[in-house]
Amino acid sequence: MGEYVIKLPDVGEGVAEAELVEWQVKVGDLVREDAVLAAVMTDKATVEIPSPVDGTVIWLGAEIGETVAIGSPIVRLEVAGEGNVKGDAQPAPTQAKQEEKPVQAAPAPVKEEEVAPPPKSAPSAPVATKVAAMSGAPRPEGEKPLASPAVRQRAREAGIDLRQVAGSGPAGRITHDDVDAFIARGPQPVGGGSGLVRNNAVDDIKVVGLRRKIAEKMRVAKSRIPHITYVEEVDVTALEELRAALNKEKRADRPKLTILPFLMRAMVKAIAEQPQLNALFDDDAGVIHQHGGVHIGMAAQTPSGLVVPVVRHAEARDLWDCAAEVSRLADAAKSGTATREELSGSTITITSLGAMGGIATTPVINYPEVAIVGVNKMMVRPMWDGSQFVPRKMMNLSSSFDHRVIDGWDAAVFVQRIKALLETPALIFVDQGVS
């Protein structure tokens, strides 16, 4: 038998390290060639690491959440044949960061007459955990429970708060039998027989992988960017009528339209008049990188967390091309197959919670961009037309701007231009035909 060492491969150009976010195997597992061993993440792109050979896992080189350098050993396999490790190499431990356990000497024999009767056993760990959450005070607040040192020791080992145990001994002294009864009774109602019990459990969840990257991104965005948020309502009745009419055509070469492609085309037109909104601000260098190409990030919720796939060069895409690219990228993001290139390079972002969008939001700018447009939920509301109230489909836009480089007036002009285009959707097609 030999040993085969698997190192973290190059997972992308210019990437020097990656975060381990998942193990698919454990020590002792038999793996086949091409079986997935682990998953690592860099720049929001998750990459699976396959096994190049058959073998048995004898060592794992990192824990979930650790950062691993490219080229570092991450798995050792026991394989048939010589493997790829020299014969004089040190044998690998059977578990990552495993500590040697001291060998305990065998106990000396004990005479039968010296053996004392076993004490009452403390409850097992699961029982102790459950007992720790019990409640229902049998004595007034501040009154100290009476118990022998042995009972107190047993209560500490079991995780029992003796203040919650009723004593049956003289002067309310708590006995071993009282502790047994408390354990057997199980969790008690907080009071009044309501059936409600306290839950004092605390789960410690390590922030790793995509969630950690999201946290870091949000921290940087909120700590470095002074946000200004502008909310405006938009009458999308005409837009919805147009969208429904276009979708009825059901042409095979055109995808189904949502409101997002219309918003993207409206943003392209508004940015043409205010190019300073389509920019990245390098605040360290004091330079604003104003882009000609409109690369729109689409904040998307996935099972793993928030990612931002990018529709590149929206200025060169018509309505249906935008719709097709949005659909493709959304599928790739949800399935975890989106590439680094598809998840980076945006110059302005749209965020939408769909039907959960609420009345108004305060979107966090996708650093180092200078603007983000938020879509809130659509609802029918009565609107005054000058003579009567009529039902109209209304939707709010909640947009945030980097107030260091975008003045409030410019932000308002930008949103009002988008509002005008969405409320009169024919204007979106002035420079392009719909057929």
N, C-alpha and C positions, 0 to 999 in steps of 0.2 A: 504494500500500500504506500501511496505517496501523499504529498500535501500540495494543494493548489491554492495560491493566494490571489484573490480578486481585488483589484484596486479601483478606486473611483475614477471612471473615465472622464475625458473631456466632454462636458455637457453643453458647451456653447463657446463660441469665439469670445475671447477676452474674459472668460469666467475662471477665477482662480480657486473658488471654493463654493460649496453648496451645503444647504441645510438638510439633514436627514429628517424626513417627515413620517416615514412608515417602514416598518419591517414586515415582510411577508413570510419570513422563516424564523425559526429559533434553533438554538443549539440542539443537535441530535436529529434534525429533520433530514430526510433524504430528498435531494433535489435533482431534477432532470435538466438537461441542457435546454437553454432558452426559457427556463422557468424564471419568473420575476422574484428577485431576492429582496429588493428594497425600492423605495422611491425617495428622490431628493428634489429640492426646490431651489431655484435661483431666479430672481427677477419675476416672480409669480408664475413661472413655467415649471411644471412638475415633470420630472424625467424618471422613468422606470429603469432599474439596473437589472439586466438578465444574467443568468449564469451561463458561462461559455462551455461548461462541462457538467457531466453527471458527478455526484458526490454526496458526502454527508457533512453537514455543517458542524464544525468543531469550535468555531470562534466568531464572534461578532464584534466589530471594531468601534462601534459608537452607539450612543443612546439617542432616542428620539429627541429632536430639538438641538442636537449638537451640530456645529459647523465643521465640515470635513474638507480638507484641502484636496484639490485634484491630484491624483496619483497616490493618495494614501490608501493603505490596505483597509478594506472594510469587511471582508469575509474570508475565512479560511475553510477550505473543504478537504476532507479526506477522500482521496480518489484512488481508483485502480491504476497501477503503474507508478511511474516516478513523480508525476505531478510537475510543478514548475519551481519547486523550492530545493535548494542544494541540500545535500545530505547532512552537512554540518550545521544547518540552520537550527536555531533554538526551537524546541517544540512550542506550539501555541497553547495558551490556556484554553480551557473548555468553555469559558464564558468571558464576555467583555468585562475588564476591570474586576475579575474575580479575586477575592482575597483568600489566602490560604487559611484554613481553619486549624487551630491548634489541636494536637492529638491528646485526648484526655486519658490519663492512666486509669486502669481498671480499679474499681473500688475494692477495698479490703473486705474480706468476709466478715459478717456480723453474726454474733451469737444470737440464737433464737430468743433467749430471755431478754436481750437488750433491745429488741424491736418494739417500739412503742406503737400503740394503735394509731392508724392513719387519721389525720384531722379531716374535718368536713371539707370536701373539695370545693374550690371556687368554681364558679360557672366558666364555661369556655369563652373564648374571645367573642364569638357572635352573640352569646347571651349577655356578656358584659357590655357590649356595644348597645344592645337593646335596652338593658337595664338603665344605662346612663341617660337614656331619653325619657325615663318614666317621670311622672309628675303627680301632683295632688298632695298638698301639704296636710299631714294629720295633726299638726300642732301649730300654735300661734307663731307669727313672724318673730324671729329673734330668739325663740326658746331653743336651748341646746339639747340635742338628744342624749339620753343616758345609755351607755353601752360599755361592755367590758373591752379591754385592749384587744382580745382575740376577735371579738365581733367587729371592732373598728378596722383591724387589719384585714379581715375577710372582706369587709365592705369596700375598702380601698382597692383591693385586688380585683374585685368584681365591678368596679366603677359605679358603686351605689352611693347615692347621697343619703346618709342616714337621717337627714332632716325630713325626708319623704317617707320614712318607714315608721309605721305605728308600732309601739312597744306594748307587749302583753305582760311584762314582768312588773315587780313592785315599783311604784312611782313612775310607771311608763318606761321602765328599762327595756331596751331592745335585746332580744335573745337570738341565738342561731335559728331557732324555729321561726321567729319573725322575719328574718332575712330570707329563709326558704320560702315562706308564704308570699313575700314581696316579689320574689323572682317568679314563682309559679303563677301569680295573679296577672302578670304582664302589664303593659302600659295602661294607666288609669286616666279617666277624663280629667281635664283641667278643673272642672267644677260644675256643680249643678246637674250632673248626669247628662250633659249635652252630647257626650260621645266624642267630643273633640279632644285631641291629645297634642301635646307640644312635640315639635320636631326640631331637635337641636343638632341635626347632622350638618356637617360642613364638608363639601367636596372640593378638593384642591385640583384644579385643572390647569395643567401647564400650557402656556400660550406658545404654540409652535407653528411652523409651517406658514401657510397663507394667512392665518389669523394674526400671527406675529408681524408679518410684513404689512398687513392692513393697519395694524396698530401703529407701527413705526411711521407709515405714510401719513396717517391722520395726525399724529403728534407733530410731525414736521410741518404739515400744512397749517395747523391751527396755531402753532407757536411762531411761525415766521410770516404768515400772511394775515394782515388786518382785513377781515372780510367786511363787505357791505352787501346786504341782500335786498333785492328789489322784487316785489311781488305785484303781478298785474293779472287781471282776469281777461280772458279771451273768449269771444263768442265763436264757437267752432261749429255752429249749426250748418252753415253753407259748406264748410270743409267736410263734415261728416256726410252730407248729401252727395258731394262729389266723390268722396272715397267709396261710398256704397255703389254709386253708379259705375265707377271704374272697375270695381271688383266683380260686378255682375257680368262683365264681358267674358271672364274666365278663359282668357287666352293662355295657351300652353306655354308660351314664351315669356309670360309675365307672372311674377309671384303675387300673392295676396298682399294688398297694401294695408299697413297700419298707419297710425298718425305720425310715427317717427320719420319716415322718408319725407313727408311734407315739411316737418319741422327742420330736417336737415337741409332741404333745398331753401327754405326761408332763411336759415342761418347763413348759408353760403351767400345769398344776396345781401343780407345785412352786413356781413363781414367785408364784402366788396366795397361798401361805403365807409366802413370803419375797420380798416385792417389792423389797427392796434389791439383789437380784441382777440385776434388769432396769433398769439405770441406766447413765448416762454420767457420768464424773468429770471435771469441769473443774478440773484441779489448779492452773491459773494463778489462777483466781478462788476456789479453795477451796470449790466448790459441787458437790454431787452432784445430777444431774438424774434423778430416779426417775420412770420412765415407766409409765403405766397400760397403754398398748398394747404388746403383745409383738411386736416386729418382729425376726424371727429371720434373721440372716445365714447363708447357706449357702456356706462356702468351697468354690469349685469350680476345678478345674484346667482350663485351656483351652490351645490351641496357643500362645497369646501369653503365658501365665503365670497366676498366681493372681488370681481376682476373687471378689467376695463379693456375689452377688445376694441380695435381701432379700425374704422372705415377710412381708408386712405384715399386722398384726393377726391373728396366729395364734390369739389368744384367741377370735376370732370365726369361725374356720374349723373344720369338722369334719375327720375323718380323711381323707376322699376329696378334700375341697377343698384340704387341705394337700398331698396327693399330686399333684394336678393342677397346683398352683402351683409346686411344686418342679420338676416335669417341664418346665413352660413356661419357667421361668427358666433351668434348666440348658441347654435348647436355645438360648435367646437368648444366653447367655453364651458357649457354644461357637462359635456362628456369628458372634459379634461384633456382634450387633444389640441388645444390652441397652442401655437408656437410662440416663442419669445417675440418674434417680429410682429405677430398679430396682437400681442398684449403690450406693445410699447410704441412710442412715437406720436402720441396724440398731441394736438395743439389747442383743442378746446373740447369740452366734454358735455354730454347729455346724461342726466340721471333721471330715471323714471321708476316709480313703484307700481305702475299700472293702476288697477282698481284699488290698491292699498295706498295710493298716493296722498291721501289726506287733502285738507283744504289749502294748506301752505306748508312749506318746508324751508329749512335753511341749509342748502347744500354746502358741503365742504369742497373747496377747490382742489382739483387734482394737481398738486404741486409738481412742477413749477409753472403750470399754466396760470392764466390771469382771469379766466372766466369759466363758469359752468352754468348750464341752463337746466333747471329742474322742471319736470312735468308732473303736475298734480292730477288727481282723478277728475274725470268728466262727469258732470251731473246736470240734470234738467232743472232749471230754476226759472221762476217768473221774472221777466224783465219788462220794464216800462218802455213802450215804443213811442210815447208822446200822447197817446190817447187811451191806451189800455195796457194791462199786463198780458204778456204772451209768453208761452213756454219756449225757452231757448236752451240749447246745449252749451254749457259754460265750462271752462277749464282754466285753472290758474297756472301761470308760469312763475316759479320761484327761482330766481337767478342770483348767483353770488359773483362778486368781482374783487380783484385785488386792488384795494383802495390806494395802494402806493403808486400804482401806475394808471389806474382807471378812475377818473372822476365820476361823481354821482350823476352829473348831467350826461356824460357819455354813456354810462350804463343805462340810464333811462331812455335815451335816444335809441340805443341798440334794441332794447326790449320792445319799445313802441313800434319800431320798424318790423320786427318779427310778428307782433300782434296784428299790424295792418295787413301783412302778407297772408297770415292764417285766416283772418276774417274775410278777406277777399281773395280766395285761393287762385282765381284766374291770373292774378298778378305773378304767381309763382311760375307760370308757363309763358310769360311774355317773351322770353328768349329761347324757348324750346317748345316744340309741338307735343301734343299728347298722343298722336297716332304713330 
